[in-house]
Amino acid sequence: MEIKELLKQVRAGEIELERAEELLKSFPYEDLGYAKLDHHRGLRTGFRETIFCEGKPDEYLVQIYKKFYDRDGEVFGTRASEKQYQLVKEAVLEVTFDSVSRILKVEKEKKRIGKIAVCTGGTADVPVAEEAAQTAEYFGSCVDRIYDVGVAGIHRLLNQRERLEKVNCIIAVAGMEGALGTVVAGLVDCPVIAVPTSIGYGASFHGVAALLTMLNSCANGIAVVNIDNGYGAGYLATQINRLAEKNRNE
């Protein structure tokens, strides 16, 4: 069934609004040949499709970005470069680029709910933490940034306990040995998402050491995402934050 035909049936009262919504969730993508744009992802999952910019040919990235912008009025891209920003800006003047998180976005004003804390072991982990924080903010969560509170100076983290106790979810971003997630999870009653980063010396194996530490944590209530995957952590934290706020309001 085509969208136009479906809308005609809704207008004529031949199909219930709820049924039409269900049908729209399974409608096809926009096929560009080199990419299939999932315009209905937001309807199905509550999150619009994000563009992973790194590795995409220049022409493809610009066309994909503009397609989403023309349709939705806002776009979120991760792992972008300065060069890609300049190329996209020629087609979408409103686009902004953050060189720390490498996020390339056009964002509408929106109401943010709940609260997520994003913590880092050190300042070198901030780029991954900012990817997580800005992802959560883009998808409608309030974020409290608590940076440079690693276990080498644990008093810095303990001084932030009051802030940690006021959030629905915590993202703990750390490289080196990756112990931050375990320590945080032992202090709070909310879910903790641990993000290993590739920061560290030789035997850190580009984040594998931190990843294994987090996967083998002795603390309960920890979920672990891939190395340097701030976006995945921000997405999951937003899902948790939305559920917490929904339950609080029921």
C-alpha positions as CSV (number, residue, x, y, z in Angstrom):
1,M,0.0,0.0,0.0
2,E,1.3,3.5,-0.9
3,I,1.4,6.2,1.7
4,K,-1.1,8.4,-0.3
5,E,-3.6,5.5,-0.5
6,L,-3.2,4.9,3.3
7,L,-3.9,8.5,4.1
8,K,-7.0,8.5,1.9
9,Q,-8.3,5.5,3.8
10,V,-7.7,7.3,7.1
11,R,-9.5,10.4,5.9
12,A,-12.4,8.3,4.7
13,G,-12.6,6.5,8.0
14,E,-11.9,3.2,6.3
15,I,-9.0,2.5,8.6
16,E,-8.3,3.3,12.3
17,L,-5.6,5.8,13.1
18,E,-3.8,3.2,15.3
19,R,-3.8,0.7,12.5
20,A,-2.4,3.3,10.1
21,E,0.4,4.1,12.5
22,E,1.4,0.4,12.6
23,L,1.4,0.2,8.8
24,L,3.6,3.3,8.6
25,K,6.2,1.7,10.8
26,S,6.9,-1.0,8.1
27,F,6.9,1.3,5.1
28,P,10.0,1.2,2.9
29,Y,13.2,3.2,3.0
30,E,14.4,5.7,0.4
31,D,16.8,3.9,-1.9
32,L,19.6,6.0,-3.3
33,G,21.4,3.0,-4.8
34,Y,24.5,3.4,-2.6
35,A,22.4,4.0,0.6
36,K,19.0,3.1,1.9
37,L,17.7,5.9,4.1
38,D,15.5,4.6,6.9
39,H,13.1,7.5,7.3
40,H,10.7,5.5,9.5
41,R,13.3,4.5,12.1
42,G,12.2,7.3,14.4
43,L,8.6,6.0,14.2
44,R,9.6,2.4,15.0
45,T,12.3,3.0,17.7
46,G,11.9,6.6,18.9
47,F,15.3,7.5,17.4
48,R,15.9,8.9,14.0
49,E,18.7,7.3,11.9
50,T,22.2,8.7,12.6
51,I,24.9,9.1,10.0
52,F,28.3,7.5,10.7
53,C,30.4,9.8,8.6
54,E,33.8,8.2,8.8
55,G,34.7,6.3,5.6
56,K,31.8,7.6,3.5
57,P,32.8,8.9,0.1
58,D,32.4,12.7,0.0
59,E,29.6,12.9,-2.6
60,Y,27.6,10.2,-0.8
61,L,27.9,11.8,2.6
62,V,26.8,15.2,1.3
63,Q,23.8,13.7,-0.5
64,I,22.7,11.6,2.5
65,Y,23.1,14.5,4.9
66,K,21.0,16.8,2.7
67,K,18.3,14.2,2.2
68,F,17.8,13.8,5.9
69,Y,18.0,17.5,6.5
70,D,15.4,18.3,3.8
71,R,13.0,15.8,5.2
72,D,13.5,16.2,9.0
73,G,15.0,19.6,9.6
74,E,17.7,18.1,11.8
75,V,20.5,15.6,11.4
76,F,23.0,13.9,13.6
77,G,26.3,12.6,12.3
78,T,29.2,11.0,14.2
79,R,32.9,10.5,13.5
80,A,33.1,13.4,11.1
81,S,36.2,15.3,10.0
82,E,36.9,19.0,9.4
83,K,37.0,18.3,5.7
84,Q,33.6,16.6,5.8
85,Y,32.2,19.5,7.7
86,Q,33.3,22.0,5.0
87,L,31.8,19.8,2.3
88,V,28.4,19.4,4.0
89,K,28.3,23.1,4.9
90,E,28.2,23.9,1.2
91,A,24.9,22.1,1.0
92,V,23.5,22.6,4.5
93,L,24.5,26.0,5.8
94,E,23.0,25.4,9.3
95,V,25.3,22.5,10.0
96,T,27.7,22.7,13.0
97,F,30.8,20.7,13.8
98,D,32.4,20.0,17.2
99,S,36.1,19.1,16.7
100,V,36.3,17.4,20.2
101,S,33.4,14.9,19.7
102,R,33.6,15.0,15.9
103,I,29.8,15.4,15.8
104,L,28.3,17.0,12.7
105,K,24.8,18.1,13.4
106,V,21.8,20.3,12.7
107,E,19.6,20.4,15.8
108,K,16.1,21.8,16.5
109,E,15.2,23.3,19.8
110,K,13.8,20.6,22.0
111,K,12.6,19.9,25.6
112,R,15.1,17.7,27.5
113,I,14.0,15.3,30.3
114,G,15.5,13.4,33.2
115,K,19.2,13.4,33.7
116,I,22.2,11.3,32.8
117,A,25.7,11.7,34.2
118,V,28.8,11.3,32.0
119,C,32.0,10.7,33.8
120,T,35.6,10.3,32.6
121,G,38.6,8.8,34.1
122,G,40.8,11.5,32.6
123,T,40.8,14.5,30.2
124,A,42.1,12.3,27.4
125,D,38.8,10.4,27.5
126,V,36.7,13.6,26.9
127,P,36.3,13.2,23.1
128,V,34.5,9.8,23.6
129,A,32.6,11.2,26.6
130,E,31.4,14.2,24.5
131,E,30.2,11.9,21.8
132,A,28.1,10.2,24.4
133,A,26.9,13.4,26.1
134,Q,26.0,15.1,22.9
135,T,24.2,12.0,21.6
136,A,22.1,11.9,24.7
137,E,21.3,15.6,24.5
138,Y,20.4,15.4,20.8
139,F,17.9,12.6,21.7
140,G,16.3,14.6,24.4
141,S,18.2,13.9,27.7
142,C,19.6,16.4,30.2
143,V,23.3,15.6,30.8
144,D,25.6,16.4,33.8
145,R,29.3,16.2,32.8
146,I,31.7,15.1,35.5
147,Y,35.1,14.9,34.0
148,D,38.6,13.8,35.2
149,V,37.5,11.8,38.2
150,G,39.6,8.7,37.7
151,V,40.5,6.2,40.3
152,A,44.1,7.4,40.6
153,G,42.6,10.3,42.6
154,I,39.4,8.7,43.9
155,H,38.7,11.5,46.2
156,R,37.7,13.5,43.1
157,L,35.0,11.0,42.3
158,L,33.8,10.7,45.9
159,N,33.3,14.4,46.1
160,Q,30.7,14.1,43.3
161,R,28.5,11.5,45.0
162,E,25.6,13.9,45.5
163,R,25.5,14.6,41.7
164,L,25.7,10.9,40.9
165,E,22.8,10.1,43.1
166,K,20.5,12.5,41.2
167,V,20.6,10.8,37.8
168,N,18.7,8.0,36.0
169,C,21.8,6.5,34.4
170,I,25.6,7.0,34.5
171,I,28.1,6.6,31.6
172,A,31.6,5.9,32.8
173,V,34.3,6.5,30.2
174,A,37.8,5.4,30.9
175,G,41.0,4.1,29.2
176,M,44.1,2.8,30.9
177,E,43.0,-0.1,33.2
178,G,39.3,1.0,32.9
179,A,38.4,0.7,36.6
180,L,36.1,3.7,36.7
181,G,32.9,1.8,35.8
182,T,33.3,-0.7,38.7
183,V,33.9,2.0,41.3
184,V,31.0,4.1,40.1
185,A,28.6,1.1,40.1
186,G,29.6,0.4,43.7
187,L,28.4,3.9,44.7
188,V,25.0,4.2,43.0
189,D,21.6,2.5,42.6
190,C,21.1,3.3,38.9
191,P,22.4,1.5,35.8
192,V,26.0,2.2,34.7
193,I,27.2,2.0,31.1
194,A,30.9,1.5,30.9
195,V,32.8,2.8,27.8
196,P,36.4,1.6,27.4
197,T,38.6,4.1,25.4
198,S,41.7,3.4,23.4
199,I,43.7,5.7,25.6
200,G,46.8,4.2,27.3
201,Y,50.3,2.8,26.8
202,G,51.4,-0.3,25.0
203,A,49.9,-3.1,27.1
204,S,46.5,-1.3,27.0
205,F,46.2,-2.7,23.5
206,H,44.3,0.3,22.2
207,G,41.5,-0.2,24.7
208,V,41.3,-4.0,25.0
209,A,42.7,-3.9,28.5
210,A,40.0,-1.5,29.7
211,L,37.3,-3.5,27.8
212,L,38.3,-6.7,29.6
213,T,38.4,-5.0,32.9
214,M,34.8,-3.6,32.4
215,L,33.5,-7.0,31.1
216,N,34.9,-8.7,34.2
217,S,33.7,-6.1,36.7
218,C,32.8,-7.4,40.2
219,A,30.2,-4.7,40.6
220,N,26.6,-5.3,39.6
221,G,24.5,-3.3,37.2
222,I,27.1,-2.5,34.5
223,A,26.6,-2.7,30.8
224,V,29.6,-2.4,28.5
225,V,29.8,-1.0,25.0
226,N,32.5,-1.3,22.4
227,I,35.8,0.6,22.6
228,D,35.4,4.3,22.0
229,N,31.7,3.8,21.3
230,G,30.4,7.0,23.0
231,Y,27.4,7.1,20.6
232,G,26.2,3.7,21.6
233,A,26.5,4.6,25.3
234,G,24.6,7.9,24.8
235,Y,21.8,6.0,22.9
236,L,21.4,3.3,25.5
237,A,21.5,5.8,28.4
238,T,18.7,7.8,26.7
239,Q,16.6,4.7,26.5
240,I,17.1,4.1,30.2
241,N,16.4,7.8,31.0
242,R,13.2,7.8,29.0
243,L,11.9,4.7,30.7
244,A,12.8,6.1,34.1
245,E,10.9,9.4,33.4
246,K,8.0,7.5,32.0
247,N,7.7,5.3,35.1
248,R,8.0,8.4,37.3
249,N,5.2,10.1,35.5
250,E,2.8,7.2,35.5
